[in-house]
Amino acid sequence: MQSRGFAAVTSLLFAYTVARAAPVHAEPAHAEPPIQVMILGVYHLANPGHDIHNIKVDDVTTPRRQAELAELAARLEQFKPTRVAVEAMVKTPELTYTPYHDYKPSDLANKRNEITQIGFRIAHDVGLAEVHGIDEDSDTIDYFPYGKLQAYIEHAGGATKAQFAALNQQMETQVAAFAALQRKQSIAALLAGMNEPARIRADNAFYFEILKLGDATVQAGAELNGGWYLRNAKIFAKLTQIARPGDRVIVVFGAGHAFWLRHFVENTPGYQLVEPNRYLAGQKP
């Protein structure tokens, strides 16, 4: 049996260790202001067809859609962004996306992509000198090994193949639902629906369901999730390399990235997530 003296010393040492390990929650007086980040998940306005499930988008250069995009930009500009980051690859250390230097408002009549229609439009309106490209791609890393997943599913067959088909059918149903909404909703309303936190979580459930597709030796679903996570982690890492304390950053990216980009903002010290829907709804900041 341990002596009382030994037990007392042990208790004191434990208390000392816990006290030293306990986090300090009080903010120091000289704490830097947070970097506020708005993740604006969007659908691809130019119909590039690069996704597994692609939405057929209206021509956004029509007078109706241009009026909607102008109103959308005016609402988001109430956030008073100091930086705009877009889904574009840049290989220079400053991550400045040089096509913005040639931007003219007249480009809105013929360049349909969201980088121009939303990112450049907002940056120009608020007088920013630069737009940053923070996308991530690689010639050596497959961030989305979908082919490996398909090969595994074909090999597994049976219930696994049926499960995967059901997941894809769910996505096609969502695409069809969006097409119906597009006929009667403004672009701001469509984006507000895509950026509802509950909708973002529900859409990302596709990836978590894919985690189940594998076996003891082949983890194709896990590999796809790992690659997708890595790409988004690198995208956010690039954001941290351009942002400075006190910045207010609008990130215009495909909605599929929103789940993980929001996750990184919410869990990284010094960063603060700003919900876009408050602005999309026209509420005062």
C-alpha positions in Angstrom: 0.0 0.0 0.0 1.3 3.5 -0.9 2.1 5.8 2.0 0.0 8.9 2.6 3.1 11.0 2.0 3.7 9.4 -1.5 0.1 9.9 -2.4 0.2 13.5 -1.4 3.3 14.2 -3.4 1.7 12.4 -6.4 -1.4 14.5 -6.1 0.6 17.7 -6.0 2.7 16.7 -9.0 -0.6 15.8 -10.9 -2.1 19.2 -10.0 1.0 21.0 -11.1 1.1 19.2 -14.4 -2.6 19.8 -15.1 -2.2 23.5 -14.2 0.7 23.9 -16.6 -1.1 22.0 -19.4 -4.4 23.9 -19.0 -5.0 26.2 -21.9 -5.1 29.9 -21.3 -8.4 31.2 -22.6 -8.0 34.9 -21.8 -7.1 36.9 -24.8 -4.0 39.0 -24.4 -4.5 42.8 -24.6 -2.4 43.0 -27.8 -4.3 40.2 -29.6 -4.4 40.8 -33.3 -7.8 41.2 -35.0 -9.2 38.0 -36.6 -9.1 37.3 -40.3 -12.8 37.2 -41.3 -13.5 34.8 -44.1 -16.7 34.4 -46.2 -16.8 31.1 -48.1 -19.1 31.6 -51.0 -19.9 28.2 -52.5 -21.1 28.6 -56.1 -22.2 26.6 -59.1 -20.0 26.9 -62.2 -21.6 29.7 -64.2 -19.8 28.9 -67.5 -20.9 25.2 -67.8 -17.3 23.9 -67.9 -18.5 20.3 -67.4 -15.6 19.3 -65.2 -17.6 17.7 -62.4 -19.0 14.2 -62.1 -22.5 15.6 -61.9 -22.8 18.8 -63.9 -25.5 21.5 -63.7 -26.8 23.0 -67.0 -26.6 26.7 -66.2 -28.6 29.6 -67.8 -26.7 32.1 -69.9 -25.6 34.6 -67.2 -24.9 37.4 -69.8 -28.7 38.0 -70.4 -30.1 41.3 -69.0 -32.0 39.4 -66.3 -29.1 37.5 -65.0 -26.7 40.5 -65.2 -29.1 42.5 -63.1 -29.2 39.7 -60.6 -25.4 39.4 -60.5 -25.1 43.2 -60.0 -27.4 43.0 -57.1 -25.6 39.9 -55.7 -22.3 41.8 -55.8 -23.7 44.9 -54.2 -25.0 42.8 -51.3 -21.7 40.9 -50.8 -19.8 44.2 -51.0 -21.5 45.2 -47.7 -19.0 42.9 -46.1 -16.3 45.4 -47.2 -13.8 42.7 -48.4 -10.1 43.6 -48.4 -9.2 40.5 -50.4 -10.9 38.3 -53.0 -9.7 34.7 -53.6 -10.9 32.5 -56.4 -10.7 29.0 -57.8 -7.8 29.5 -60.1 -4.2 28.1 -60.1 -1.4 30.5 -59.6 2.3 29.3 -59.3 3.9 32.5 -58.1 4.6 33.0 -54.4 2.3 36.1 -54.1 -0.7 34.0 -55.5 -1.9 37.1 -57.5 -4.1 36.1 -60.4 -2.9 38.3 -63.1 -5.9 38.1 -65.5 -7.6 40.4 -63.1 -5.2 43.2 -64.2 -6.8 43.1 -67.6 -10.4 43.1 -66.3 -12.9 45.6 -67.7 -16.6 45.8 -66.7 -17.4 45.2 -70.4 -16.0 41.6 -69.9 -19.2 40.8 -68.0 -21.0 40.8 -71.4 -19.0 37.8 -72.7 -17.1 36.0 -69.9 -19.5 33.7 -68.1 -17.4 32.1 -65.4 -17.9 32.9 -61.7 -14.3 34.2 -61.4 -15.2 37.1 -63.7 -18.9 37.5 -62.9 -18.5 37.4 -59.1 -14.9 37.6 -58.1 -13.6 40.2 -60.5 -16.8 42.2 -60.4 -16.6 42.5 -56.6 -12.9 43.2 -56.4 -13.2 46.0 -59.1 -16.3 47.5 -57.4 -14.5 47.9 -54.0 -11.2 49.0 -55.6 -8.9 46.1 -54.9 -5.6 46.0 -56.8 -5.3 42.2 -56.8 -7.4 39.0 -56.8 -5.7 35.9 -55.5 -5.9 32.4 -57.1 -5.7 29.7 -54.4 -6.7 26.6 -56.2 -4.6 23.4 -56.0 -3.6 21.0 -58.7 -0.7 18.6 -59.2 0.9 16.6 -62.0 2.0 13.9 -59.5 -0.8 13.7 -56.9 -4.3 12.5 -57.8 -6.5 14.5 -55.4 -9.6 12.8 -56.7 -8.8 9.1 -57.5 -12.3 8.5 -58.9 -11.0 6.0 -61.4 -9.6 3.8 -58.7 -13.0 3.9 -56.9 -14.8 2.9 -60.1 -12.4 0.0 -60.7 -13.0 -1.3 -57.2 -16.7 -1.0 -57.5 -16.7 -2.9 -60.8 -14.6 -5.6 -59.2 -16.7 -5.9 -56.1 -20.0 -5.9 -58.0 -23.3 -6.9 -56.3 -24.4 -4.8 -53.3 -21.4 -2.5 -53.6 -22.2 -1.6 -57.2 -25.9 -1.1 -56.3 -24.9 1.1 -53.3 -22.7 3.3 -55.5 -25.4 3.6 -58.2 -27.9 4.7 -55.5 -25.5 7.5 -54.4 -25.1 8.7 -57.9 -28.8 8.7 -58.5 -29.2 10.9 -55.4 -26.8 13.4 -56.9 -28.6 13.4 -60.3 -31.9 14.0 -58.5 -30.3 17.1 -56.8 -29.1 18.3 -60.2 -32.6 18.0 -61.7 -34.0 19.8 -58.6 -31.6 22.7 -59.1 -32.6 23.0 -62.8 -36.2 23.4 -61.7 -35.3 26.0 -59.2 -33.2 27.9 -61.7 -36.2 28.6 -63.8 -37.9 30.6 -61.0 -35.2 31.9 -58.6 -32.6 34.6 -58.8 -28.9 33.8 -58.6 -28.7 35.2 -55.1 -31.5 32.9 -54.0 -29.9 29.9 -55.6 -26.6 30.6 -53.9 -28.3 31.1 -50.6 -29.8 27.6 -50.8 -26.4 26.2 -51.6 -24.8 28.0 -48.7 -27.2 27.0 -46.0 -25.0 25.2 -43.4 -27.4 22.2 -43.2 -27.4 21.9 -47.0 -23.6 22.0 -47.1 -23.4 19.2 -44.5 -26.0 17.1 -46.4 -24.2 17.5 -49.7 -20.9 16.4 -48.2 -22.6 13.3 -46.9 -21.9 11.8 -50.4 -18.2 11.7 -49.5 -18.8 10.1 -46.2 -21.0 7.4 -47.8 -18.1 6.7 -50.2 -15.9 6.0 -47.2 -17.8 2.7 -46.8 -16.8 1.5 -50.3 -13.7 -0.7 -49.7 -12.5 -3.8 -48.0 -9.6 -5.0 -45.8 -7.1 -4.6 -48.6 -8.5 -2.0 -50.9 -9.8 1.3 -49.4 -10.9 3.1 -52.5 -13.4 5.3 -50.8 -11.0 6.3 -48.1 -8.4 7.1 -50.7 -10.7 9.4 -52.5 -11.7 11.1 -49.3 -8.1 11.5 -48.3 -7.2 13.1 -51.7 -10.1 15.5 -51.5 -9.3 16.5 -48.0 -5.6 17.1 -49.0 -6.6 19.3 -51.9 -8.9 21.4 -49.7 -6.3 21.6 -47.0 -3.7 23.0 -49.5 -6.3 25.5 -50.8 -6.8 26.8 -47.3 -3.1 26.8 -46.6 -2.7 29.1 -49.6 -5.3 31.4 -48.1 -3.3 31.6 -44.9 -0.3 32.7 -46.9 -2.0 35.8 -48.3 -4.3 36.8 -45.5 -3.3 39.3 -42.8 -4.8 40.1 -39.4 -7.9 42.2 -39.8 -8.5 41.1 -43.4 -12.0 40.4 -44.7 -11.7 37.8 -47.4 -14.4 36.6 -49.8 -13.5 33.1 -51.2 -15.4 32.3 -54.4 -15.2 28.5 -55.0 -17.2 25.6 -56.2 -19.8 24.6 -53.6 -18.3 21.2 -53.2 -15.4 22.7 -51.5 -17.5 24.6 -48.9 -17.7 21.9 -46.3 -13.9 21.5 -45.8 -13.0 25.2 -46.4 -15.5 26.2 -43.7 -14.1 23.5 -41.4 -10.6 25.0 -41.7 -11.8 28.5 -41.1 -13.7 27.5 -38.0 -10.9 25.5 -36.5 -7.9 27.6 -37.3 -6.8 30.1 -34.6 -7.0 33.7 -35.7 -9.8 33.0 -38.3 -13.5 33.8 -38.1 -16.2 32.4 -40.4 -18.7 34.8 -41.9 -21.9 33.4 -43.2 -22.7 34.6 -46.8 -26.4 34.2 -46.4 -26.8 37.2 -44.2 -25.5 39.3 -47.0 -27.2 37.3 -49.8 -30.5 38.0 -48.1 -29.8 41.7 -48.1 -29.6 42.1 -44.3 -27.6 44.9 -43.0 -24.1 43.9 -41.6 
